[in-house]
């Protein structure tokens, strides 16, 4: 490890809390990898909805809010309460 560089474990830990878009993208990719490892199925409809919201230029918080609202409309108030 060179001067001014943080240990690898600290670098990854800082990515978990960073607001940097590259770090947010890394976290999203890691979540997909984790889901694949756990054998969790992906929802193609949800993937399309998220892609459409991204195409509209909505940020992560707005996309989350919209997906939660859609889930509430579809399944009732309990979703994401």
N, C-alpha and C positions, 0 to 999 in steps of 0.2 A: 504494500500500500504506500503510495507516494505522499509527499507532503501536501496537506490540504485536502486529501481525499478521505471520505468517511468509509468505515468498514461496510462491506456489502450488506450485512443485516440491517444496519442503520439506514443505508440508502433505500432499501426496500420498505422499511418501516415508514420513512418519510414520504414515500410515494402513496402510502395508504391514506394519508391525511392531506396531501397536496391539492391545491385548487387548480394546478396547471392542467390544461386540457390533455396534454400528452399523458400525464399520470392518470387522469380520469379514464382515458381510453385504455390504458394498461390495466386498470382495475376491472373494467368491463370485460376485457379479454380474459383476465384471470378468473372472473366469475363464470364465464362460459366454459373454461377449461375445467374448473372445479365441478360444474354441473355434469360435464361429460364423464369425468372420473367417477362421479357418484351414480351415473347411469340415469340422470334425470332427463326426461323427454323435453324437447323444445316445442313451443307452440308456434307453428308457422303463421297463424293469424296474428298473434302478438308481434312476431318479428316484422310482419308487413305494416302493422299499425305504427310501430316504433320508427320504421324506415320512413313512413309517410309524415310523421311528426317531425323527424329530422329534416326532411325535404322542405317542410314549411318554415324551417329556420328556428324551431322552438329549442330552447336550452334544456338541459337535463331536468331542472326543477319543473319546468312547464310540461315536459313530456311525462314526467312521473305523475303530476297532478291530473293530466288528461287521461292517462291510462287508469288511474285509480277511479276517476269519475266514470269512465266507460265500464269498469268492472262493477261499480256500484249500480249503475243503470241496468247492467245485464243480470247481476246476481243479488241485488239488494244492498241495503245499507251496511251489512256486516263486513263486506269486502273492504279491507284497508282501513277500517274504523280506528 
